[in-house]
Amino acid sequence: MDKFTITSLKKQLGQKTKAELIEEIALLCKTFPQVKEYYQAQGANIQDIAKKYKDLIQKEFIGSKTRPPQARASVARKALNDFKKLTNEPDLIADVMMTYVESLVAFNTEYAPDVEDYYVRAENMFETVLALIQKHQMTEQFQLRAYDVMKYATEGWGHQESLEERYQEIYDRRDHV
């Protein structure tokens, strides 16, 4: 059996007609929801798809009217990572990442979990999203959301102070330049 490579796949696909390729892609979309979502994301539905992933994250940490938060960081993190595979638009990725931080900070403030990891995850993701928005010159676009994350965070475990330090690294430095 030959080893599967992208080169061999391209050769195999190159031997198919346009109609065969269309049928194959249609079958992939029917069989694998991720493939269907990928092609939807390439079209005009990316905002709807972003909302879907933000809702998944919020349900984990904020819950809904009918279900309390489950606070499964792995589920929220998977939603974020799955979304990042669908687009390379930094503003949409930053939006979903900021939703992750906002939701986790809200959970920490509301429930004050006695598990340091919940606080560290929020702080690390906050640092990551701030670096992304700075790299792509979107600091003004996200400043209010970043400020609110810092302002409304719980003081437990030094959480608010840690978030404030990260915020100031981006926004206070920029104000003094």
SERO-4910 file (N, C-alpha, C, O; in steps of 0.05 Angstrom, whole numbers):
BEGIN
 pado doro    nc1    nc2    nc3   cac1   cac2   cac3    cc1    cc2    cc3    oc1    oc2    oc3
  Met    A     17    -24      0      0      0      0     18     25      0     36     27     16
  Asp    A     12     43    -18     28     68    -20     21     86      4     -1     87     14
  Lys    A     41    100     13     38    120     34     21    143     24     26    153      2
  Phe    A      2    152     40    -15    175     33      1    201     36     12    206     57
  Thr    A      2    216     15     15    242     15     -3    262      1    -21    254    -15
  Ile    A      1    287      6    -14    308     -9     -8    307    -39    -26    311    -55
  Thr    A     17    300    -45     24    298    -73      8    275    -87     -2    279   -109
  Ser    A      6    253    -73     -9    230    -85    -39    237    -87    -53    229   -105
  Leu    A    -49    252    -67    -77    260    -67    -82    279    -91   -102    276   -105
  Lys    A    -64    298    -95    -67    317   -118    -67    302   -144    -82    308   -162
  Lys    A    -50    282   -146    -48    266   -171    -74    251   -175    -85    250   -198
  Gln    A    -84    239   -154   -110    224   -156   -133    243   -163   -149    236   -180
  Leu    A   -134    266   -150   -156    285   -156   -153    297   -184   -173    303   -197
  Gly    A   -128    300   -194   -123    310   -220   -134    292   -243   -138    301   -265
  Gln    A   -138    267   -236   -148    248   -256   -178    248   -257   -190    235   -274
  Lys    A   -191    262   -239   -221    263   -239   -231    286   -255   -218    307   -259
  Thr    A   -256    283   -265   -269    305   -280   -280    325   -259   -282    319   -236
  Lys    A   -287    348   -269   -299    368   -252   -324    358   -239   -328    362   -215
  Ala    A   -341    344   -253   -366    332   -242   -360    312   -220   -374    311   -200
  Glu    A   -339    295   -224   -332    276   -204   -322    290   -179   -327    281   -156
  Leu    A   -306    311   -182   -296    326   -159   -319    339   -144   -320    338   -119
  Ile    A   -339    350   -158   -362    362   -145   -377    341   -129   -385    346   -106
  Glu    A   -381    318   -141   -395    296   -127   -380    287   -102   -392    282    -81
  Glu    A   -354    285   -105   -337    277    -82   -339    297    -59   -341    289    -36
  Ile    A   -337    322    -66   -339    343    -45   -367    343    -32   -369    346     -8
  Ala    A   -387    339    -48   -415    338    -37   -417    314    -18   -429    317      3
  Leu    A   -406    291    -25   -406    268     -8   -391    273     18   -400    266     40
  Leu    A   -368    286     16   -353    293     40   -369    312     59   -369    308     83
  Cys    A   -383    331     47   -400    349     63   -423    335     77   -429    341     99
  Lys    A   -435    315     63   -456    299     75   -446    281     97   -459    277    117
  Thr    A   -422    271     93   -411    251    112   -398    263    136   -400    253    158
  Phe    A   -384    286    132   -368    298    154   -378    326    159   -373    344    143
  Pro    A   -391    331    182   -401    358    188   -379    379    188   -384    403    181
  Gln    A   -354    371    195   -332    391    195   -326    401    167   -320    424    163
  Val    A   -328    383    147   -323    391    120   -345    410    110   -339    430     98
  Lys    A   -370    404    117   -392    421    110   -388    449    122   -391    469    109
  Glu    A   -381    449    148   -377    475    161   -353    490    149   -354    515    148
  Tyr    A   -332    476    142   -309    489    129   -318    504    104   -311    527     99
  Tyr    A   -334    490     87   -343    503     62   -363    526     68   -363    545     53
  Gln    A   -379    523     88   -397    545     96   -380    569    105   -387    592     98
  Ala    A   -359    564    119   -342    586    129   -328    600    106   -321    624    109
  Gln    A   -324    587     84   -311    600     61   -330    618     47   -322    635     31
  Gly    A   -356    614     52   -376    631     40   -383    655     58   -367    664     73
  Ala    A   -408    663     57   -417    687     71   -426    681     99   -435    699    114
  Asn    A   -426    656    108   -437    648    134   -417    650    157   -424    639    179
  Ile    A   -395    662    154   -374    661    175   -383    674    200   -376    666    222
  Gln    A   -399    696    198   -409    709    223   -428    690    238   -427    689    262
  Asp    A   -445    676    223   -463    657    236   -447    634    250   -454    625    272
  Ile    A   -426    626    236   -410    604    247   -395    614    272   -392    600    292
  Ala    A   -385    639    271   -372    650    295   -391    652    318   -384    645    341
  Lys    A   -416    660    313   -436    661    334   -441    633    346   -444    631    370
  Lys    A   -442    613    330   -446    586    339   -424    578    359   -429    567    381
  Tyr    A   -399    584    352   -377    577    370   -376    594    395   -369    585    417
  Lys    A   -383    619    392   -385    637    416   -407    627    435   -403    627    460
  Asp    A   -429    618    424   -451    607    440   -442    582    455   -449    578    478
  Leu    A   -427    564    441   -417    540    454   -400    547    478   -402    535    499
  Ile    A   -382    566    474   -364    575    496   -380    587    519   -376    580    542
  Gln    A   -399    604    513   -415    617    534   -432    597    549   -434    599    573
  Lys    A   -443    577    535   -458    557    549   -441    542    569   -451    534    591
  Glu    A   -416    537    563   -399    523    582   -394    538    608   -394    526    629
  Phe    A   -390    564    606   -382    580    629   -404    597    641   -403    604    664
  Ile    A   -425    603    625   -446    620    635   -472    604    637   -489    611    655
  Gly    A   -475    584    621   -499    568    622   -521    580    606   -517    598    589
  Ser    A   -545    572    611   -569    582    597   -592    583    617   -588    576    641
  Lys    A   -615    591    608   -639    592    626   -646    565    636   -657    562    658
  Thr    A   -641    544    620   -649    517    628   -626    500    638   -631    477    647
  Arg    A   -602    509    636   -579    492    643   -557    509    657   -549    529    646
  Pro    A   -548    500    680   -526    515    693   -500    510    678   -498    492    662
  Pro    A   -480    527    682   -454    523    668   -441    497    677   -442    488    700
  Gln    A   -429    484    657   -415    459    662   -385    464    668   -372    448    681
  Ala    A   -376    487    658   -348    496    663   -327    475    654   -307    471    668
  Arg    A   -332    463    632   -313    444    620   -295    460    602   -301    465    579
  Ala    A   -271    467    612   -252    483    597   -244    468    571   -239    481    551
  Ser    A   -243    442    572   -235    427    548   -256    430    525   -248    432    502
  Val    A   -281    432    532   -302    435    512   -300    463    500   -302    466    475
  Ala    A   -297    483    516   -294    511    507   -269    514    490   -269    527    469
  Arg    A   -247    503    499   -222    505    484   -224    491    457   -213    500    437
  Lys    A   -238    468    456   -241    454    431   -258    470    412   -252    472    388
  Ala    A   -279    483    422   -295    501    405   -278    523    393   -280    529    369
  Leu    A   -261    535    409   -243    556    400   -224    545    379   -221    558    358
  Asn    A   -212    523    384   -193    511    365   -206    503    339   -195    506    318
  Asp    A   -230    492    341   -245    484    317   -251    509    300   -250    508    276
  Phe    A   -259    530    313   -265    555    298   -240    565    284   -242    574    261
  Lys    A   -218    565    298   -193    575    286   -185    559    261   -170    570    244
  Lys    A   -194    535    258   -189    519    234   -206    528    210   -200    521    187
  Leu    A   -227    542    216   -246    550    195   -240    577    181   -249    582    159
  Thr    A   -224    593    194   -219    620    183   -191    629    192   -180    619    211
  Asn    A   -181    648    176   -155    660    184   -160    690    188   -140    706    187
  Glu    A   -185    699    192   -191    727    196   -185    734    225   -200    725    243
  Pro    A   -165    750    230   -157    755    258   -178    769    275   -179    764    299
  Asp    A   -195    786    263   -215    799    279   -236    779    289   -246    782    311
  Leu    A   -243    759    273   -262    739    281   -250    720    302   -263    713    321
  Ile    A   -225    713    298   -212    696    317   -209    710    344   -214    699    365
  Ala    A   -202    736    343   -199    751    367   -226    754    381   -228    753    406
  Asp    A   -247    757    366   -274    759    377   -282    734    393   -292    735    415
  Val    A   -277    711    381   -283    685    394   -265    681    418   -273    672    439
  Met    A   -239    688    415   -220    686    438   -229    704    461   -228    696    484
  Met    A   -237    728    455   -246    747    475   -271    737    489   -275    740    513
  Thr    A   -289    724    474   -313    712    485   -305    690    505   -317    687    526
  Tyr    A   -285    674    499   -274    654    517   -265    667    543   -273    658    565
  Val    A   -250    688    541   -239    702    565   -262    714    581   -264    710    605
  Glu    A   -280    728    567   -303    741    581   -320    720    596   -328    725    619
  Ser    A   -325    698    583   -342    677    594   -329    664    618   -342    659    639
  Leu    A   -303    658    616   -289    646    638   -286    665    661   -288    657    684
  Val    A   -280    690    656   -278    710    677   -305    713    691   -306    716    716
  Ala    A   -327    714    676   -354    716    688   -359    691    706   -370    694    728
  Phe    A   -351    668    697   -354    643    713   -338    646    739   -348    640    761
  Asn    A   -313    654    736   -296    657    760   -308    677    780   -307    673    804
  Thr    A   -318    699    770   -330    720    787   -355    710    801   -360    715    824
  Glu    A   -372    696    786   -397    686    796   -394    663    816   -407    663    837
  Tyr    A   -377    644    809   -376    619    825   -351    616    842   -350    598    859
  Ala    A   -331    633    838   -306    632    853   -296    604    857   -293    594    880
  Pro    A   -290    590    835   -281    562    838   -254    561    853   -238    579    851
  Asp    A   -251    540    869   -227    537    885   -207    520    869   -194    502    880
  Val    A   -205    526    843   -186    512    826   -170    534    811   -182    548    794
  Glu    A   -145    536    816   -128    557    805   -128    556    774   -126    577    761
  Asp    A   -131    532    763   -130    529    734   -150    547    719   -145    556    697
  Tyr    A   -174    550    731   -194    567    718   -184    596    714   -190    609    694
  Tyr    A   -170    606    734   -160    633    733   -136    635    714   -134    654    698
  Val    A   -119    615    715    -95    615    698   -103    613    668    -91    627    651
  Arg    A   -123    597    662   -132    594    634   -142    621    623   -135    629    601
  Ala    A   -157    635    639   -168    661    631   -145    681    627   -145    696    607
  Glu    A   -126    681    645   -103    700    643    -86    694    619    -78    712    604
  Asn    A    -81    668    614    -64    661    591    -78    667    564    -65    677    546
  Met    A   -104    662    563   -119    668    538   -121    698    534   -120    708    512
  Phe    A   -124    713    556   -125    742    554    -99    753    543    -99    770    525
  Glu    A    -77    742    552    -51    750    542    -48    743    512    -38    759    496
  Thr    A    -57    720    505    -56    711    477    -73    728    459    -64    737    437
  Val    A    -98    734    467   -115    750    450   -106    779    449   -108    792    428
  Leu    A    -95    789    470    -83    817    469    -60    818    450    -57    838    435
  Ala    A    -43    798    450    -21    797    431    -31    796    402    -20    810    384
  Leu    A    -52    781    398    -63    779    371    -75    805    362    -71    814    339
  Ile    A    -90    819    379   -102    844    371    -81    866    367    -85    884    351
  Gln    A    -60    864    383    -39    884    379    -24    879    353    -18    897    338
  Lys    A    -18    854    347     -4    846    323    -19    856    298     -7    864    278
  His    A    -46    854    299    -62    861    275    -75    889    278    -94    896    264
  Gln    A    -63    905    296    -71    933    299   -102    936    303   -115    952    290
  Met    A   -112    920    322   -141    921    328   -145    929    357   -166    923    369
  Thr    A   -126    943    369   -127    949    397   -151    967    404   -165    963    424
  Glu    A   -157    986    387   -180   1004    392   -206    988    390   -224    993    406
  Gln    A   -208    970    371   -232    954    367   -239    938    391   -263    933    397
  Phe    A   -219    928    406   -224    911    429   -218    923    456   -220    910    476
  Gln    A   -212    949    457   -204    961    482   -226    960    503   -220    953    526
  Leu    A   -250    966    496   -272    966    516   -276    938    527   -280    934    551
  Arg    A   -276    918    510   -280    891    519   -257    882    537   -262    869    558
  Ala    A   -233    889    530   -210    882    546   -211    896    573   -205    884    594
  Tyr    A   -219    921    573   -221    936    598   -243    923    616   -238    920    640
  Asp    A   -265    916    604   -287    904    620   -278    877    632   -286    870    655
  Val    A   -263    861    617   -252    836    628   -236    842    653   -240    829    674
  Met    A   -219    861    652   -202    868    675   -219    879    698   -215    872    721
  Lys    A   -237    897    691   -252    912    711   -271    893    727   -274    897    751
  Tyr    A   -284    874    714   -304    858    727   -294    831    737   -309    815    746
  Ala    A   -268    827    735   -256    802    745   -256    801    775   -254    822    788
  Thr    A   -258    777    786   -256    774    815   -228    779    824   -208    777    809
  Glu    A   -225    787    849   -198    792    860   -186    766    871   -162    765    876
  Gly    A   -202    745    873   -191    719    883   -168    709    867   -168    712    843
  Trp    A   -149    696    880   -126    684    868   -108    705    854    -92    698    838
  Gly    A   -112    731    860    -97    752    847   -105    755    817    -90    766    801
  His    A   -129    746    811   -139    744    783   -141    772    771   -131    777    749
  Gln    A   -155    790    785   -159    817    773   -132    831    769   -128    844    748
  Glu    A   -115    828    788    -88    841    786    -72    830    762    -59    845    748
  Ser    A    -74    804    759    -59    792    736    -71    801    709    -55    807    691
  Leu    A    -97    802    707   -109    812    682   -103    841    678    -98    849    655
  Glu    A   -102    856    699    -96    885    697    -68    889    686    -63    906    670
  Glu    A    -49    873    696    -21    875    687    -19    870    657     -6    884    642
  Arg    A    -34    849    648    -34    843    619    -47    865    603    -37    872    581
  Tyr    A    -68    876    613    -82    898    599    -63    922    597    -61    934    575
  Gln    A    -50    929    618    -33    952    619     -9    949    600      1    969    589
  Glu    A      1    925    597     23    920    578     16    929    550     34    938    535
  Ile    A     -9    926    542    -17    933    516    -28    962    515    -19    978    498
  Tyr    A    -46    968    532    -60    994    530    -46   1017    543    -47   1039    532
  Asp    A    -34   1013    566    -20   1036    578      5   1043    563     12   1066    560
  Arg    A     20   1023    553     44   1028    537     36   1043    512     51   1061    503
  Arg    A     14   1035    499      6   1048    474     -2   1077    479      3   1095    463
  Asp    A    -14   1082    503    -23   1110    509      1   1128    513     -1   1153    509
  His    A     24   1117    522     47   1134    527     66   1136    504     86   1151    506
  Val    A     61   1122    482     79   1123    459     75   1148    443     89   1152    423
***
